[in-house]
Amino acid sequence: MKPAALLIHVPDVDLGLKWYQEAFPLAKSVRLQHFDFTTLNVNGFLVEIVQADEKVSEGKQGTVLYWLVDEVVRHLEALGAKLYRGPIPIEDGLFMCQLEDPFGNLIGLRGLIS
C-alpha cells in the first residue's frame, strides 16, 4: 500500500488550484474532462484541490502532510503562505516547519529549511 492522493479543501476551487499550481511549479496539471476536475500530479502523487463544504471545511483542524524539500519556505511565503510553526531541528541536521496557505490549510515541510 502507498499514498495516492491528498485532498486540500478550499472555499474557491479555481483560486485554490491557481495558488497550488504556483506553489508546486513542477507539478503537472491533469484535466479530467469527464469529471470537470483538474488535479496536480507531483511525481506520481496527486494533490486534489476540492470544494470545502459542511462536512469538511478548509483550515488546520486535522492531518498535516509533510513534504521532503530543499529550501522552499521563501517561495511559499512570496505566494502568501505564512510561517505557522517552526522551523525546528530534527534528525540528521534537517528541520521541519508548517506554513499556513491563504485558505487556512497547513503545509508541512521537512528538509534544509532553516
C-alpha positions as CSV (number, residue, x, y, z in Angstrom):
1,M,0.0,0.0,0.0
2,K,1.2,3.5,-0.7
3,P,-0.3,7.0,-0.5
4,A,-2.1,8.0,-3.7
5,A,-3.7,11.4,-3.2
6,L,-4.1,14.4,-0.9
7,L,-7.4,16.4,-0.9
8,I,-7.0,20.0,0.0
9,H,-10.3,21.7,0.9
10,V,-10.6,25.4,-0.1
11,P,-13.5,27.8,-0.3
12,D,-12.9,28.6,-4.0
13,V,-11.5,25.7,-6.2
14,D,-10.3,27.9,-9.1
15,L,-8.4,30.2,-6.7
16,G,-7.0,27.3,-4.7
17,L,-5.9,25.4,-7.9
18,K,-4.2,28.6,-9.2
19,W,-2.4,29.1,-5.9
20,Y,-1.2,25.4,-5.6
21,Q,-0.1,25.4,-9.2
22,E,2.2,28.3,-8.3
23,A,3.2,26.7,-5.0
24,F,4.2,23.4,-6.8
25,P,5.6,24.7,-10.1
26,L,6.9,21.3,-11.1
27,A,3.5,19.6,-10.7
28,K,1.8,18.5,-13.9
29,S,-1.8,19.7,-14.2
30,V,-4.1,16.8,-15.3
31,R,-7.5,17.8,-16.5
32,L,-10.2,15.1,-16.1
33,Q,-12.8,16.3,-18.6
34,H,-15.4,13.7,-17.7
35,F,-15.5,15.0,-14.1
36,D,-14.8,18.7,-14.9
37,F,-11.9,18.5,-12.5
38,T,-8.1,19.3,-12.5
39,T,-5.6,17.5,-10.3
40,L,-1.9,18.2,-9.8
41,N,0.5,15.3,-10.3
42,V,3.6,15.7,-8.1
43,N,5.9,12.8,-9.0
44,G,3.0,10.3,-9.2
45,F,1.3,11.7,-6.1
46,L,-2.0,13.5,-6.7
47,V,-2.8,16.8,-5.0
48,E,-6.5,17.4,-5.4
49,I,-8.0,20.9,-4.7
50,V,-11.6,20.3,-3.7
51,Q,-14.5,22.4,-2.6
52,A,-14.8,22.9,1.2
53,D,-18.3,22.1,2.5
54,E,-20.3,21.5,5.6
55,K,-18.7,18.1,6.1
56,V,-15.0,19.1,5.5
57,S,-14.0,22.7,5.8
58,E,-10.8,24.4,4.9
59,G,-8.3,25.0,7.7
60,K,-5.9,23.5,10.1
61,Q,-8.2,21.1,12.1
62,G,-6.5,17.8,11.1
63,T,-3.7,16.0,9.4
64,V,-0.7,17.8,8.1
65,L,1.2,16.2,5.2
66,Y,5.0,16.8,5.3
67,W,6.9,17.3,2.0
68,L,10.6,16.4,1.8
69,V,12.1,19.5,0.3
70,D,15.1,21.8,0.0
71,E,14.7,25.5,0.7
72,V,11.1,26.5,-0.4
73,V,9.8,28.5,2.5
74,R,10.6,31.8,0.9
75,H,8.8,30.7,-2.4
76,L,5.6,29.8,-0.5
77,E,5.8,33.0,1.6
78,A,6.1,35.0,-1.5
79,L,2.8,33.4,-2.7
80,G,1.1,34.4,0.6
81,A,1.7,31.5,2.9
82,K,2.6,32.3,6.5
83,L,5.0,30.5,8.8
84,Y,2.8,28.8,11.4
85,R,5.2,26.5,13.3
86,G,9.0,26.1,13.4
87,P,11.4,25.6,11.8
88,I,12.6,23.2,14.5
89,P,15.7,21.0,14.2
90,I,15.1,17.2,13.7
91,E,17.4,14.3,12.8
92,D,20.5,14.4,10.6
93,G,20.8,18.2,10.5
94,L,17.3,18.7,8.9
95,F,14.5,20.9,10.0
96,M,10.7,20.8,9.9
97,C,8.1,23.6,9.8
98,Q,4.5,24.3,8.9
99,L,3.2,27.1,6.7
100,E,-0.4,28.2,6.5
101,D,-1.7,28.6,3.0
102,P,-4.0,31.6,2.1
103,F,-7.1,29.3,2.8
104,G,-6.1,28.3,6.3
105,N,-4.7,24.8,5.5
106,L,-1.2,23.7,6.7
107,I,1.7,22.6,4.5
108,G,4.4,20.6,6.3
109,L,8.0,20.8,5.2
110,R,10.9,18.7,6.2
111,G,14.5,19.2,4.9
112,L,17.0,22.0,4.6
113,I,14.6,24.8,5.6
114,S,16.4,26.6,8.4
